[in-house]
Amino acid sequence: MLCGLSDRAGQDDRRLERVRARRRHSAHDGGRYEGHGALEAGSIDLQRGRAAWRRHGNVRTDCGHRTGRRRHRISVAYRVPEHGNLRALWGGEPAIVARIDDAGEAGYDVFVDRAKAAAFVSAIGAAGAVPLDLPTAEAIRLEAGVPRFHRDMDEETIPLEAGIESRAISFTKRCYVGQEVVIRVLHRGHGRVVRKLVGLLVDGNQTPAPGAGVRGADRDIGRVTSSAFSPALQRPIALAYVHRDFVATGTMVTVDGANAEVTSLPFVSR
């Protein structure tokens, strides 16, 4: 794979396109709803010329219901599809809400103009937002068994190894980068790859470092890519690529001398 990419329509690194979220719903009287995003609580991550905000749950939108010359204010919770996006307004300025489920449940990244970031953080804090530090966010990602590009995947990884074929491979599109390899594995190899990303439940209190070797049957069989202490399981967990002979749930291996058990992903279902 060449990169991990999420398409957020209307986003530009220098400025956000001035667009209004507009979503239509049929009403009993034949009217329509015109929606403007009212963004809720979450956490902020500043990057380049924009600010990204993340929360989990529904996107609640304040809508105006037009019936002739009358306008009624209502509140509607939208279910944005995974990898979908909603263009909205916050404080009179454009914002983009993108559905990113990397914590194992419905989550959203919200992009606002960098100049508005401080005010946005203040507003969502007043609304009850609880800051989420990066180590905790990483632990939640691992509990969900979600691989991250440049950590658990790189240009040498194919989706079948990382277990993301359901969202990363098109079985109908032709002539994309890596298609020949994918089709050859699926049609000639019956989907079997030499290595596979699995979860490891590690004994003890020591969290293995990324890159730590995994051994089984007295030989090297793989390496750890991500690790964290799981708040939900109260033990160290890790993602690791191991040889296909050791991917079965319940297989015992060692990581830096500590015993570990191979488990299916996710570690924790939410």
Backbone as a ProteinNet text record, in pm:
[ID]
protein_1_A
[PRIMARY]
MLCGLSDRAGQDDRRLERVRARRRHSAHDGGRYEGHGALEAGSIDLQRGRAAWRRHGNVRTDCGHRTGRRRHRISVAYRVPEHGNLRALWGGEPAIVARIDDAGEAGYDVFVDRAKAAAFVSAIGAAGAVPLDLPTAEAIRLEAGVPRFHRDMDEETIPLEAGIESRAISFTKRCYVGQEVVIRVLHRGHGRVVRKLVGLLVDGNQTPAPGAGVRGADRDIGRVTSSAFSPALQRPIALAYVHRDFVATGTMVTVDGANAEVTSLPFVSR
[TERTIARY]
84.3	0	88	44.8	125.4	97.6	-25.2	-58	-191.2	-220	-352	-422.8	-538.2	-601.8	-748.3	-792.1	-934.1	-969.3	-1072.2	-1112	-1214.9	-1183.6	-1276.9	-1315.3	-1428.3	-1469.5	-1477	-1424	-1432	-1313.8	-1221.7	-1108.8	-992.1	-925.2	-805.3	-705.1	-576.3	-475.2	-464	-495	-480.3	-607	-722.1	-847.7	-956.2	-1064.2	-1176.3	-1273.8	-1315.1	-1410	-1536.6	-1589.6	-1708.3	-1832.7	-1871.8	-1987.6	-2080.8	-2205.6	-2304.9	-2347.9	-2361.9	-2415.2	-2561.5	-2600.3	-2739.7	-2786.4	-2881.7	-2932.7	-3084	-3148	-3292.8	-3363.1	-3471.5	-3552.9	-3697	-3765.6	-3906.3	-3985.1	-4087.1	-4171	-4315.6	-4399	-4539.4	-4606.5	-4565.5	-4629.2	-4550.2	-4451.7	-4375.7	-4263.7	-4238.8	-4132.5	-3995.4	-3893.1	-3756	-3680.8	-3581	-3494.4	-3363.6	-3318.2	-3188.8	-3098.3	-2990.8	-2912.4	-2786.4	-2755.6	-2628.8	-2568	-2442.5	-2380.7	-2367.7	-2413.5	-2388.8	-2297.7	-2168.3	-2070.1	-2063.4	-2042.3	-2044.3	-1904.6	-1897.9	-1772.7	-1675.4	-1545.2	-1443.9	-1304.2	-1204.4	-1066.5	-1007.2	-906.2	-847.2	-706.3	-676.4	-540.5	-503.8	-409.6	-371.1	-270.4	-292.3	-196.8	-205.9	-89.9	-77.4	-170.6	-253.8	-336.2	-476.1	-498.3	-633.8	-630	-744.4	-753.9	-850.6	-811.4	-897.2	-955	-1081.9	-1152.8	-1216.7	-1209.5	-1259.8	-1357.3	-1465.6	-1559.1	-1616.4	-1693.9	-1757	-1906	-1986.8	-2131.7	-2194.7	-2306.8	-2377.6	-2329.2	-2349.4	-2330.9	-2467.7	-2480.9	-2611.1	-2613.5	-2718	-2727.4	-2852.3	-2835.4	-2947.3	-3005.6	-3132.4	-3192.8	-3308.8	-3332.4	-3449	-3547.3	-3670.6	-3772.2	-3853.5	-3843.5	-3913.6	-4049.6	-4154.3	-4288.2	-4348.7	-4344.4	-4390	-4299.7	-4358	-4278.7	-4240.1	-4280.3	-4252.3	-4124.9	-4054.1	-3930.9	-3931	-3918.7	-3918.9	-3781.5	-3730.9	-3601.3	-3619.4	-3543.1	-3548.4	-3405.3	-3388.5	-3256.3	-3261	-3165.5	-3162.1	-3024.2	-3017	-2888.6	-2863.7	-2756.5	-2723.3	-2633.5	-2654.1	-2562.5	-2478.9	-2362.7	-2273.9	-2214.1	-2219.4	-2163.6	-2012.8	-1957.3	-1813.7	-1739.2	-1637.8	-1556.8	-1635.7	-1759.1	-1836	-1803.2	-1862.2	-1837.3	-1959.4	-1964.9	-2074	-2012.9	-2047.5	-1997.9	-2095.5	-2042.9	-2128.1	-2071.8	-2138.2	-2092.6	-2074	-1971	-1953.2	-1905.8	-1981.7	-1947.5	-1949.8	-2035.8	-2044.8	-1937	-1847.2	-1737.7	-1753.8	-1701.6	-1716.5	-1638.2	-1692.5	-1627.6	-1662.5	-1580.1	-1604.5	-1602.8	-1706.5	-1715.7	-1693	-1588.4	-1555	-1567.4	-1636.6	-1656.3	-1529.5	-1462.8	-1341.2	-1359.3	-1373.2	-1404.7	-1281.2	-1171.2	-1049.5	-1043.4	-1153.3	-1158.4	-1256.4	-1300	-1389.6	-1534.7	-1568.1	-1705.7	-1716.7	-1840.1	-1859.4	-1783.4	-1693.9	-1616.7	-1605.9	-1570.3	-1567.2	-1444.9	-1386	-1286.7	-1358.5	-1338.6	-1398.3	-1286.4	-1290.8	-1188.2	-1245	-1178	-1215.7	-1092.6	-1114.1	-1002.2	-913.8	-781.9	-688.2	-713.2	-750.8	-774.8	-891	-979.7	-1096.6	-1073.7	-956.3	-934	-947.7	-886.4	-891.2	-1034.1	-1111.1	-1250.5	-1331	-1298.3	-1369.3	-1341.2	-1213	-1176.1	-1248.4	-1253	-1320.8	-1468.9	-1530.5	-1674	-1708.3	-1630.4	-1663.3	-1628.2	-1529.4	-1499.5	-1614.5	-1673	-1788.1	-1908.1	-1911.8	-2023.1	-2003.1	-1888.8	-1866.6	-1763.1	-1684	-1582.7	-1474.3	-1427.5	-1318.1	-1196.8	-1084.8	-965.4	-918	-873.3	-823	-675.9	-587.5	-445	-408.5	-296.2	-256.4	-230.6	-166.3	-148.4	-280.6	-381	-511.4	-577.6	-569	-625.8	-559.9	-428.6	-356.6	-400.6	-420.7	-466.3	-604.5	-692.7	-827.6	-821.4	-733	-716.3	-671.8	-575.9	-527.3	-635.2	-711.4	-820.3	-917.8	-936.3	-1025.5	-958.6	-827	-756.1	-743.5	-736.1	-730.4	-585.1	-531	-392.9	-380.3	-264.9	-239	-125.4	-145.6	-41.1	81.8	199.1	329.2	359.1	268.3	294.7	276.9	161.1	131.4	128.1	136.3	132.6	228.9	286.7	371	360.8	453	445.4	476	526	553.5	436.6	334.4	220	110.8	46.9	-72.5	-192.6	-309.7	-426.5	-460.3	-436.5	-468.6	-385.1	-264.4	-180.2	-231.2	-279.3	-326.1	-470.3	-538	-676.3	-775.3	-743.9	-833.9	-891.9	-893.3	-939.8	-1084.1	-1167.4	-1308.6	-1327.1	-1232	-1244.7	-1135.7	-1035.1	-920.9	-904.1	-983.6	-967.7	-1097.2	-1084.9	-1198	-1185.4	-1291.2	-1289.2	-1346.9	-1385.4	-1440.8	-1357.1	-1290.6	-1208.7	-1084.2	-1039.1	-921.9	-808.4	-686.5	-567.4	-539.1	-539	-491.8	-359	-283.3	-151.2	-163.8	-92	-94.5	-202	-282.9	-392.9	-343.7	-233.1	-183.7	-147.9	-83.6	-45.9	-169.5	-265.3	-387.3	-463.3	-481.9	-556.9	-484.5	-351.9	-274.8	-290.6	-286.8	-304.1	-444.4	-543.2	-682	-714.5	-670.1	-709.5	-617.2	-488.4	-394.6	-358.8	-353.2	-316.1	-433.8	-556.3	-679.5	-682.5	-624.5	-628.9	-524.7	-440.1	-338.2	-215.5	-169.4	-48.5	54.5	180.8	287.3	279	241.1	230	94.5	54.3	-77	-70.8	-145.4	-152.9	-248.5	-200.9	-282.1	-270.1	-355.7	-346.4	-269.6	-197.9	-124.9	-165.9	-206.4	-231.1	-103.3	-35.7	97.7	89.2	156.5	160.7	251.2	224.5	306.7	260.3	342.4	308.6	392.2	488.3	577.2	517.5	498.9	447.6	562.4	554.1	663.7	678.8	800	826.5	796	747.8	732	864.1	858.1	978.4	1028.9	972	1014.9	987.5	1078.5	1063	962.3	892.2	796.8	853.4	853.1	907.6	802.4	809	721.6	791	773.5	839.1	990.4	1046.9	1192.5	1249.8	1170.6	1222.8	1153.9	1217.3	1159.3	1042	928.1	808.8	745.4	796.4	735.5	787.4	714.4	754.8	632.3	646.5	541.5	544.3	426.2	418.6	363.4	266.4	208.4	182.5	189.2	161.2	113.3	41.3	-9.1	-59.5	-79.2	-145.4	-294.1	-373.6	-517.1	-591.8	-659	-740	-855.8	-912.4	-1027.9	-988.4	-874.6	-831.3	-733	-681	-584.8	-463.2	-409.8	-290.3	-229.7	-102.7	-42.7	-102	-120.7	-166.4	-76.7	-77.8	6.5	-53.1	-20.7	-45.4	87.7	86.5	211.5	184.9	281.3	277.2	348.9	280.6	342.1	322.6	404	394	256.6	205.8	69.9	49.4	155.2	140.1	106.9	112.2	93.1	-21.3	-113	-218.1	-344.5	-355.2	-476.6	-493.2	-616.6	-646.3	-609.7	-540.7	-499.2	-356.6	-292.6	-153	-63.7	25.6	116.1	249.5	296.6	424.1	496.8	614.3	685.3	725.2	725	766.2	867.7	990.2	1096.9	1102.1	1081.2	1088.6	960.8	860.1	731.9	636.4	557.5	457.6	345.4	291.3	181.1	90.8	-37	-136.5	-192.3	-194.2	-252.8	-404.1	-462.9	-607.4	-661.9	-788.6	-852.7	-878.1	-896.1	-923.5	-1070.4	-1129.3	-1066.3	-1044.3	-958.9	-941.6	-1068.9	-1128.7	-1247.7	-1352.2	-1471.9	-1582.1	-1665.9	-1696.2	-1776.8	-1904.1
-118.2	0	123.5	228	348.3	447	450.6	546.3	509.3	575.6	566.1	696.8	693.9	815.6	818.9	935	960.3	1084	1075.6	1187.6	1271.2	1399.3	1489.4	1597.3	1581.7	1672.7	1815.5	1909.3	2049.4	2096.8	2006.9	2044.7	2093.2	2197.1	2248.4	2281.5	2256	2280.3	2427.8	2518	2660.6	2720	2677	2729	2626.2	2636	2546.6	2613	2537.9	2590.3	2635	2750.1	2803.2	2732.9	2632.1	2554.5	2538.6	2511.2	2488.4	2343.2	2284.4	2148.9	2156	2073.9	2076.1	1932.9	1895.1	1759.5	1768	1696.1	1707	1584.5	1609.8	1502.8	1525	1419.2	1434.3	1458.6	1542.8	1573.2	1543	1534.3	1500.2	1602.2	1729.2	1832.4	1860.4	1774.8	1793.4	1895.3	1945.3	2043.3	1978.6	2060	2010.5	2070.6	1999.3	2048.6	2098.3	2209.8	2262.3	2263.4	2184.8	2162.7	2246.3	2289.4	2354.9	2284.9	2241.6	2163.1	2239.5	2180	2230.9	2129.3	2154.7	2054.4	2035.1	1909.7	1876.2	1854	1790.4	1780.9	1680.1	1703.4	1611	1659	1617.5	1658.5	1723.6	1809.3	1887	1837.1	1832.2	1800.1	1901.4	1990.7	2093.9	2038.7	2064.2	2020.1	2109.7	2154	2240.1	2360.2	2386.7	2506.1	2482	2371.1	2340	2273.9	2263.3	2197.4	2082	1967.5	1849.1	1819.7	1791.8	1763.8	1627.5	1549.9	1412.8	1386.3	1319.8	1274.9	1141.5	1078.9	952.4	962.6	911.9	917.7	976.1	1043.9	1104.2	1246.5	1294.1	1435.6	1500.6	1592.7	1656.7	1787	1805	1919.5	2001	2131.1	2221.7	2255.1	2226.1	2239.4	2337.1	2396.3	2480.1	2410.4	2396.2	2328.4	2434.3	2436.8	2537.7	2484	2557.3	2527	2658.8	2679.7	2807.6	2918.8	3019.1	3130.3	3109.8	2999.1	2974	2891.6	2910.4	2836.8	2791.1	2660.5	2604	2545.8	2566.5	2511.8	2373.8	2278.3	2143.1	2091.7	1976.1	1916	1775.1	1741.8	1611.1	1549.7	1422.4	1352.5	1275.9	1309.4	1241.7	1121.9	1015.2	902.3	911.2	974	984.2	846.7	794.4	661.4	659.6	542.4	530.4	582.3	664.1	730.4	837.4	865.5	973.6	1105.5	1215.4	1344.7	1433.7	1530.7	1627.2	1766.3	1850.9	1987.8	2074.5	2154.3	2226.7	2364.9	2437.7	2568.2	2565.2	2632.2	2652.8	2795.3	2871.7	3011.7	3092.2	3052	3121.8	3086.3	2995.1	2954.3	2807.9	2770.5	2632.5	2533.2	2414.7	2304	2175.7	2074.9	1945.1	1837.5	1755.3	1643	1515.8	1441.2	1317.8	1199.3	1095.7	975.6	889.8	874.7	794.6	701.1	572	475.9	400.8	471.8	402	369	389.4	349	233.8	174.5	61	98.2	225.5	271.7	397.7	444.1	562	681	738.5	854.3	954.9	1077.5	1183.3	1271.7	1311.2	1418.2	1542	1654.2	1779.8	1877.3	1935.2	2027.6	2169.1	2259.1	2399.8	2482	2607.7	2695.5	2711.1	2711.3	2717.8	2840.2	2951.8	3073.7	3058.6	2961.9	2939.6	2828.1	2765.3	2645.7	2672.4	2781.1	2809.7	2831.9	2907.6	2932.1	2803.3	2718.3	2591	2501.1	2494.9	2414.5	2464.9	2596	2654.8	2621	2627.5	2601.7	2457.1	2363	2223.2	2184.8	2255.6	2233	2277	2392.8	2442.4	2350.6	2277.1	2184.8	2050.8	2033.9	1910.7	1817.8	1866	1779.9	1744	1620.7	1573.9	1549.8	1617.8	1598.2	1453	1405.4	1268.7	1275.3	1227.3	1233.6	1126.2	1145.4	1056.1	912.5	887.9	748.4	675.1	744.9	681.5	653.8	750.3	730.4	612.5	598.4	486.9	354.3	351.2	228.7	188.2	285.4	256.8	203.7	262.3	213.3	68.1	35.9	-101.6	-196.3	-155.3	-240.1	-272.5	-176.5	-197.7	-278	-302.1	-380.6	-311.8	-178.3	-101.7	-68.5	-120	-88.5	54	113.3	250.8	252.2	335.7	347.9	415	371.3	413.8	356.6	281	212.6	61.6	21.4	-120.2	-157	-58.1	-80.8	15.8	-27.9	60.2	19.2	70.9	42.9	-102.1	-179.1	-320.8	-410.3	-350.6	-427.4	-435.9	-551.3	-562.1	-575	-526.8	-525.7	-661.5	-769.4	-902.8	-937.7	-887.1	-913.3	-838.5	-716.4	-632.9	-661.7	-745.9	-779.7	-669.2	-580.2	-468.7	-479.6	-601.4	-617.5	-573.7	-583.2	-547.3	-398.9	-314.6	-170.8	-114.2	-194.9	-140.9	-200.1	-299.6	-365.8	-357.7	-322.2	-330.3	-459.7	-538.1	-663.8	-646.9	-523	-496.2	-395.1	-302.6	-202.8	-267.9	-216.8	-272.6	-170.9	-222.9	-141.5	-41.4	-86.8	-2.5	-58.6	23.4	-17.9	-139.5	-246.1	-366.8	-466.7	-436.2	-526.6	-665.8	-672	-802.3	-891.5	-832.5	-909.8	-958.2	-869.1	-904.2	-1015.4	-1002.1	-1102.5	-1236.4	-1232	-1356.2	-1429.4	-1353.9	-1415.3	-1472.6	-1398.2	-1442.6	-1562.6	-1559.6	-1662.8	-1784.6	-1761.3	-1874.1	-1922.5	-1829.5	-1866.4	-1884.3	-1869.9	-1886.2	-1793.5	-1674.6	-1574.6	-1590.6	-1691.4	-1714.7	-1627.2	-1563.2	-1481.9	-1540.2	-1506	-1563.8	-1514.7	-1389.3	-1333.5	-1266.5	-1247.1	-1190.4	-1106.2	-996	-912.7	-976	-996.4	-1058.9	-976.6	-1009	-948.8	-1039.8	-980.2	-1056.4	-1009.4	-1104	-1078	-1115.2	-1015.8	-1036.4	-1053.3	-1153.7	-1176.4	-1073.2	-1049.5	-956.6	-813.6	-721	-578.9	-498.7	-563.7	-493.7	-490.6	-370.2	-355.2	-369.5	-462.9	-480.8	-358.9	-330.2	-215.1	-249.7	-152.9	-176.9	-223.9	-328.2	-386	-506.4	-532.3	-648.1	-776.2	-871.3	-997.1	-1089.8	-1165.3	-1266.7	-1403.2	-1494.8	-1628.3	-1734.7	-1842.3	-1956.7	-2081.1	-2193.3	-2318.3	-2300.4	-2221.9	-2200.4	-2133.9	-2049.2	-1973.8	-1838.4	-1746.7	-1614.5	-1626	-1569.4	-1581.8	-1447.3	-1338.3	-1209.2	-1097.9	-984.7	-869.1	-787.9	-718.4	-629.9	-498.6	-445.4	-315.9	-206.1	-239.1	-143.1	-213.9	-139.3	-198.9	-91.8	-134.5	-42.2	-123.4	-56	-119.4	-94.6	-200.8	-189.6	-154.4	-38.3	-4.2	-101.7	-150.6	-240.2	-379	-429.1	-564.8	-568.3	-449.8	-439.1	-529.6	-523.9	-599.9	-545	-573	-527.3	-601.3	-528.5	-587.6	-536.5	-606.7	-565.5	-615	-543.1	-590.3	-638.1	-750.6	-806.2	-883.6	-880.8	-967.8	-1097	-1208.7	-1338.8	-1430.5	-1533.8	-1631.6	-1698.1	-1731.7	-1785.5	-1914.5	-1986.7	-2108.8	-2079.6	-1950.9	-1915.5	-1815.9	-1807	-1705.1	-1754.2	-1881.7	-1934.6	-1879.5	-1842.3	-1793.4	-1898.8	-1854.9	-1946.3	-1995.7	-1968	-2008.5	-1933.1	-2004.2	-1942.7	-1909.2	-1786.8	-1740.3	-1665.1	-1613.3	-1528.3	-1397.9	-1290.6	-1158.3	-1103.9	-1088.4	-1043.1	-1126.4	-1254.8	-1344.5	-1361.2	-1276.1	-1286.5	-1373.7	-1453.9	-1535.3	-1447	-1485.4	-1411.3	-1508.7	-1473.7	-1557.5	-1483.8	-1551.2	-1493.7	-1488.2	-1375	-1359.7	-1291.3	-1313.8	-1248.7	-1102.1	-1022.7	-880.5	-851.1	-755.1	-665.1	-730.6	-670.3	-716.7	-690.5	-572.1	-528.4	-484.8	-539.4	-500.4	-393.6	-286.9	-178.1	-161.8
0	0	0	-71.1	-81.4	30.2	81.2	186.1	249	362.3	422.6	393.5	329.5	280	316.8	367.3	388.7	308.8	226.2	141.5	215.4	235.9	301.8	201.6	137.7	31.4	83.6	4.8	41.5	123.1	159.8	244.4	159.3	205.9	141.2	250	226.5	328.6	366	275.2	303.7	363.1	318.6	370.4	343	415.2	392.5	296.9	198.1	101.2	172.4	134.7	201.4	147	218	176.8	295.2	268	371.9	366.8	485.6	490.3	452	359.5	316.6	300.7	380.9	373.4	373.8	283.2	268.3	323.9	393.7	449	402.9	368.4	334	461.4	454.7	570.9	535.8	638.8	614.7	522.7	535.1	453.4	325.6	295.8	173.4	185.3	307.6	326.5	323.7	340.1	340.5	458.7	502.8	609.6	549.1	597.4	554.1	676.4	674.8	796.2	804.8	925.9	955.5	1075.6	1065.6	1172.3	1303.1	1411.4	1546	1612.5	1615.1	1651.5	1802.2	1844.8	1986	2042.7	2159.7	2234.9	2177.5	2196.8	2149.1	2182.5	2107.1	2132.2	2008.7	2028.7	1919.6	1887.1	1760	1715.1	1607.3	1636	1540	1441	1313.2	1212.6	1090.1	1044.2	926.5	939.8	841.1	846.2	896.3	961.7	1004.2	1141.9	1202.5	1332.8	1320.7	1372	1363.7	1500.2	1507	1630.8	1620.1	1726.3	1720.6	1833.4	1801	1903.3	1858.6	1945.6	1912	1939.3	1847.2	1861.1	1737	1753.1	1641.3	1616.4	1496.5	1466.9	1478.1	1572.2	1591.8	1514.3	1438.9	1350.3	1379.6	1389.8	1411.3	1275.1	1255.8	1123.4	1124.5	1009.7	991.6	899.5	941.1	862	789.7	657.8	578.8	534.1	571	521.7	473.4	343.4	291.4	341.9	412.4	464.7	610.9	668.7	809.6	824.1	934.1	959.6	1104.8	1127.5	1261.4	1290.2	1413.1	1450.7	1511.1	1462.7	1516.6	1532.6	1592.1	1608.3	1552.8	1467.8	1403.2	1422.1	1460.8	1472.8	1343.8	1272.5	1148.1	1175.3	1101	1102.2	975.8	984.9	869.6	844.2	721.3	694	713.2	741.7	761.5	638.8	662.4	560	484.9	529.4	469.5	537.6	488.4	550.4	539.2	627.8	631.6	635.6	541.6	541	618.6	709.9	803	831.4	921.9	966.6	1117	1164.4	1307.7	1328.2	1409.3	1430.5	1302.5	1209.2	1082.2	982.7	1019.9	932.4	891.3	773.7	726.8	811	823.9	894.1	821.1	838.5	776	883.2	885.2	978.2	898.2	929.8	858.1	952.6	908.8	990.1	987.2	1101.6	1114.3	1232.5	1205.8	1312	1361.4	1388.3	1427.4	1576	1647.7	1788.3	1807.6	1697	1707.6	1724.9	1717.2	1725.2	1641.4	1622.3	1539	1596	1515.8	1559	1446.6	1481.3	1381.5	1398.1	1287.2	1283.7	1232.5	1299.8	1255.3	1222.7	1103.8	1057.7	1055.1	1126.9	1127.5	1092.1	1055.3	1024.5	1147.8	1127.1	1239.3	1327.2	1266.4	1343.3	1440.1	1412.8	1497.7	1598.8	1595.9	1677.3	1826.1	1875.7	2019.3	2065.9	1988.3	2024.7	2020	1923.6	1910.9	2030.9	2071.5	2187.7	2311.6	2327.6	2442.8	2442.6	2324.9	2314.6	2346.8	2294.6	2321.2	2464.5	2522.7	2663.7	2751	2717.6	2792.3	2776.3	2664.1	2639.9	2709.3	2778	2853	2794.3	2696.9	2635.8	2736.8	2729.3	2814.6	2725.6	2750.2	2666.1	2668.9	2555.1	2542.9	2505.5	2595.2	2564.8	2462.7	2396	2287.6	2332.9	2448.3	2491.6	2512	2567	2586	2452.1	2360	2226.9	2156.7	2173.9	2112.4	2173.3	2305	2370.7	2321.3	2303.2	2253.6	2110.7	2029.1	1891.3	1890.8	1975.4	1980.7	2030.8	2131.5	2180.8	2068.3	1977	1862.7	1752	1763.6	1663.2	1529.4	1530.2	1405.8	1372.5	1260.5	1222.7	1172	1196	1154	1052.9	948.4	846.9	907.2	864	915.1	1053.2	1108	1234.6	1215.2	1167.6	1146	998.2	912.3	768	701.1	588.9	509.5	363.4	280.1	136.1	102	198.5	175.2	216.6	276.7	328.3	223.7	212.6	129.6	223.1	181	269.3	329.5	255	305.4	428.1	436.3	552.9	675.3	653.5	764.3	802.8	724.5	756.7	728.8	633.6	603.7	463.1	408.5	270.5	249.8	354.8	339	309	351.7	326.9	236.3	203.2	128.6	-10.2	-45.5	-175	-254.3	-380.7	-472.1	-551.7	-553.5	-628	-768.4	-801.9	-934.3	-1012.6	-941.3	-1008.8	-1067.8	-1181.2	-1247.4	-1249.8	-1264.5	-1288	-1176.3	-1051.2	-942.3	-892.8	-821	-773.7	-682.5	-716.8	-634.9	-671.5	-773.9	-809.2	-846.6	-921.1	-965.9	-847.7	-747.5	-628.9	-554.8	-535.8	-462.3	-532.7	-663.2	-738.4	-738.8	-748.9	-747.8	-614	-503.9	-371.4	-356.9	-403.4	-388.2	-476.3	-602	-697.2	-697.7	-678	-680.4	-540.2	-448.1	-311.2	-219.5	-275.2	-197.4	-76	-91.6	13.9	122.3	112.1	215.4	190.5	295.1	287.6	384.3	364.9	447.4	591	608.8	743.3	760.4	884.7	911.8	1039.3	1040.5	1160	1260.2	1382.1	1487.3	1614.6	1711	1842.4	1936.3	2030.4	2131.2	2270.1	2354.6	2496.1	2570.2	2622.5	2679.4	2830.7	2882.7	3027.4	3095.5	3224.2	3300.7	3285.5	3331.7	3328.3	3229.8	3164.4	3072.3	2931.9	2878.4	2742.3	2643.3	2548.7	2452.2	2362.1	2325.5	2239	2093.9	2014.4	1871.2	1811	1730.8	1672.8	1748.4	1866.8	1945.5	1869	1878.5	1807.2	1872.2	1789.7	1836.2	1798.2	1893.2	1869.4	1898.5	1820.8	1840.2	1789.5	1859.4	1821.1	1806.5	1898.1	1902.6	1777.9	1713.9	1599.4	1590.4	1519.5	1498.5	1401.3	1441.4	1356.3	1322.4	1378.7	1348.8	1436.5	1434.2	1514	1554.9	1666	1717.4	1639.5	1607.6	1539.2	1629.9	1714.7	1809.2	1940.9	2049.9	2180.4	2277.1	2379.3	2481.1	2599	2710.9	2824.4	2807.7	2804	2779.9	2908.3	2912.8	3029.6	3049.9	2938.8	2948.9	2997	2951.4	2985.5	3101.8	3137.6	3247.6	3227.1	3105.6	3073.7	2945.2	2917.8	2792.8	2672.4	2564.8	2439.3	2327.1	2215.7	2102.9	1972.3	1865.4	1729.6	1675.1	1605.4	1553.3	1425.4	1334.9	1217.9	1253.6	1233.9	1261.9	1141.4	1134	1026.2	1029.8	912.8	903.6	982.2	1014.4	1093.4	1239.5	1279.6	1420.2	1440.8	1345.5	1355.3	1425.4	1453.7	1516.3	1657.5	1691.3	1825.8	1929.9	2034.2	2139.7	2126.8	2012.7	1994.2	2092.6	2159.5	2256.3	2189.5	2213	2159.8	2271.6	2241.8	2337.5	2270.4	2349.5	2302.6	2402	2358.8	2448.6	2576.2	2563.3	2677.1	2755.1	2730.4	2800.3	2720.4	2789.6	2721.3	2668.4	2554.2	2493.9	2419.9	2414	2346.7	2226.1	2112.5	1992.1	2008.7	1973.1	1985.3	1860.9	1834.2	1719.9	1752.8	1650.7	1667	1640.1	1711.3	1807.8	1944.1	2024.4	2161.8	2241.8	2217.8	2290.7	2189.9	2200.1	2111.2	2180.3	2106	2163.2	2082.9
[MASK]
++++++++++++++++++++++++++++++++++++++++++++++++++++++++++++++++++++++++++++++++++++++++++++++++++++++++++++++++++++++++++++++++++++++++++++++++++++++++++++++++++++++++++++++++++++++++++++++++++++++++++++++++++++++++++++++++++++++++++++++++++++++++++++++++++++++++++++++

